[in-house]
Amino acid sequence: MKKALIIGVSGQDGAYLSEFLLNKHYKVTGTSRNTSPANLQNLKKLKIFDHITIEAVNIDDLQSTINVLKKTRPDEIYNLAGQSSVGLSFEQPLDTLSSIAIATLNILEGIRILNLETKLLNAGSSECFGESSLVSPITEESPFEPKSPYAIAKATAHWLIQNYRQSYGIFVCTAHLFNHESPIRGDRFVTRKIIDGVINILQGKQKQLRLGNMDIIRDWGWAPEYVKGMWKILQLDKPDDFILATGKSTSLAGFSDLAFKYCQLDQDEYLKTDDHKPRPTELMASYANPQKANKILNWKAKFQVEEVVKMMIEFGLSRGA
């Protein structure tokens, strides 16, 4: 039985990855700073909480990281931890950098110090690459142009991965994940705000949906598919880095319109935009070319944004959101 350590198990990706690995008969250990039941609700929603070993770990601390690596000695490590909001990273840049870049360094150092024969998958981000266009979508060879503390932290973690792979021969990889959504996405994320708002309007619980910049363009996929891509990366014979994306980008206005139309509502009637305070820098458009993952991993996103919106709404309606 293979052993997997999921660092940051309480989030959307940690929960779906746990479910995926359990179905492949892995022994799964998950870490979280806060191991209270309230913080692990995603595992309970997927009905897998009782099948996972939970360890309280402060991944910002090297000794705490080494302790859990020594205790579990996993075959595979998935680092999904860290402050994950781009907007919040402008308000909390130090915590963002520490929880992403320093945490990644601690994991790498732990593997090196303990001389573990383990494989590490680090969750990167599309935000590292900055702006792109439909004519020149992002590939693994695209230069980094981060526009937020979050993106800078993710870019730093990527280069640490590269350095430890080259310097010490450790099997470490980065999966640059473009936006991927699900019903258990955190409610501070705009896609959840849209889905929950539209459902509330449909059910008469809310009169309007108020959002900010609707012109941003992103590649939105289905989260449960992306964790399979992460796993596939660690099954390769040689470590490598990959972009995981659908290859189709849509504006936030388009995402919202799909949600309203699915519920047979007129977006123009219910959606109101605020003159919000803009971020110091904003990534407006992000387009991806996931051809490398398609070819080498035999991984291709099945669900496009239309299906993602549909599945999120249907789940919300089924639970009476």
Order of alpha helices (4+ residues) and beta strands (2+ residues): beta-alpha-beta-alpha-beta-alpha-beta-alpha-alpha-alpha-beta-alpha-beta-beta-alpha-beta-beta-beta-alpha-beta-beta-alpha-alpha-beta-alpha
